[in-house]
């Protein structure tokens, strides 16, 4: 399962780079758009493989939990990652404007940090939902309980991220 997760991550970035290369280097807009539309297929493959594995009788494991995390992060942050890569690719290879970095201080920085934490919360909720779907599809909580083990440590990380992200609202960085 870990190999599949790594493979899906590689497929995500490979399809992204190929899509951007087609768009900017080959000037093949349709091909580029098609390849970029295929980026979420890595998520679909991972989801399907996880369900097939569990429905086939596999014991849920932290690897299945990591698959759920991968899906949650991909959905919550995927569009943002694609935009980030697109801006840099356009600047480097197509004469696009230089990408502007995130705000480094003040209220704008605090607002961005809060927004990023909300994306993090969304990723957590999606991963929990995916694990819930895995459990429902398998129909046996005991079979999937080990997959849920990843959510506890991630909850701690989410709380720490909240404290850091929202601390900038109380005490914004100075410019």
Secondary structure, 3 states (H helix, E strand, C coil): CHHHHHHHHHHHHHHHHHHHHHHHCCCCHHHHHHHHHCCCHHHHHHHHHHHHHHHCCCCCCHHHHHHHHHHHHHHHHHHHHHHHHHHHHHHHHHCCCCCCCCCCCHHHHHHHHHHHHHHHHHHHHHHHHHHHHHHHHHCCHHHHHHHHHHHHHHHHHHHHHHHHHHHHHHCCCCC
